[in-house]
Amino acid sequence: MNIIMRKFISFICILFFFSCNNCYDIKRHIETLDSKFVITGKTKDNRFIEFNGLNSNDKKINFKELEVWGIYDSVEIGDTLLKKKGEADLVLIKKDTTIVFPFMCGGRHYE
């Protein structure tokens, strides 16, 4: 095996190792979030999603996180977003249905 191939394989192994740890850290952060609000606005910037809304006390909420659920295109103004503390999933409540979006990392469902 030539030296370029060895370096390439070493790089891939290191990348895989750090991406797994990164997913773990991101998931731990996501599990600390606790929020429920009606969406009044949404934006997306590179890897981040941002939802603005009002909670049940009419308090303004700003929810800005990494896009780790693939939820952005499904959200409409007036939907309710629910994120329970201790869970990594995000729940989108629409007028006629509820959709659970699992935490995704590295292009796959991460448990």
C-alpha positions in Angstrom: 0.0 0.0 0.0 1.5 3.3 -1.0 2.0 6.2 1.4 -0.8 8.3 -0.1 -3.3 5.5 0.4 -2.2 5.0 4.0 -2.6 8.8 4.7 -6.1 8.7 3.1 -7.2 5.7 5.2 -5.8 7.3 8.3 -7.7 10.6 7.5 -11.0 8.7 7.0 -10.6 6.9 10.3 -9.8 10.1 12.2 -12.8 11.8 10.5 -15.1 9.0 11.4 -13.9 9.0 15.1 -14.4 12.8 15.5 -17.8 12.8 13.7 -19.1 10.2 16.1 -18.0 12.2 19.1 -19.5 15.3 17.5 -22.9 13.5 17.1 -22.8 12.5 20.7 -22.1 16.0 21.9 -24.8 17.6 19.6 -27.3 15.0 20.9 -26.5 15.8 24.5 -27.1 19.5 23.8 -30.3 18.8 21.9 -31.7 16.7 24.8 -31.4 19.8 27.2 -33.8 21.8 25.1 -37.4 22.2 26.3 -39.9 24.3 24.3 -43.4 24.4 23.0 -44.7 27.3 20.8 -46.8 28.3 17.8 -44.5 29.2 14.9 -44.8 32.8 13.6 -41.7 32.9 11.4 -38.9 30.7 10.1 -35.5 31.2 8.5 -32.6 28.9 7.5 -29.0 29.8 7.2 -26.4 27.2 6.1 -26.7 24.5 8.8 -29.0 26.4 11.2 -32.7 26.6 11.4 -34.5 29.4 13.3 -38.1 29.4 14.3 -39.8 32.4 16.0 -43.1 32.0 17.8 -45.3 32.5 20.8 -45.7 30.2 23.8 -49.0 29.6 25.7 -48.3 32.8 27.7 -47.8 34.9 24.5 -44.1 35.1 25.3 -41.9 35.5 22.2 -39.7 32.4 21.6 -36.6 32.2 19.4 -35.5 28.6 18.6 -32.2 28.5 16.7 -30.4 25.2 16.4 -28.4 23.1 14.0 -30.7 21.5 11.4 -30.4 17.9 12.7 -34.0 16.9 12.1 -34.8 17.6 8.5 -37.9 19.5 9.6 -37.5 23.0 7.9 -39.5 22.3 4.7 -42.4 20.7 6.6 -43.0 23.7 8.9 -45.7 26.2 8.2 -46.7 29.4 10.0 -49.3 28.4 12.6 -47.9 25.0 13.3 -46.8 24.1 16.9 -43.2 23.0 17.6 -42.7 20.7 20.6 -39.2 19.8 22.0 -39.3 17.8 25.3 -36.3 18.0 27.6 -34.5 14.6 27.8 -35.5 13.6 24.2 -33.7 14.2 21.0 -36.8 14.1 18.7 -38.7 17.2 17.6 -42.4 17.1 17.3 -44.3 19.2 14.7 -48.0 19.6 15.5 -50.2 20.6 12.5 -53.9 21.2 12.4 -54.7 17.6 11.2 -51.6 15.6 12.1 -48.5 15.2 14.4 -45.1 14.4 12.9 -42.1 13.2 14.9 -38.8 14.1 13.5 -35.9 12.0 14.8 -32.5 13.4 15.6 -30.2 12.9 12.6 -26.5 13.1 12.5 -24.1 12.1 9.7 -27.1 11.5 7.4 -28.6 8.8 9.6 -30.9 8.4 12.6 -28.6 8.6 15.6 -29.8 7.0 18.9 
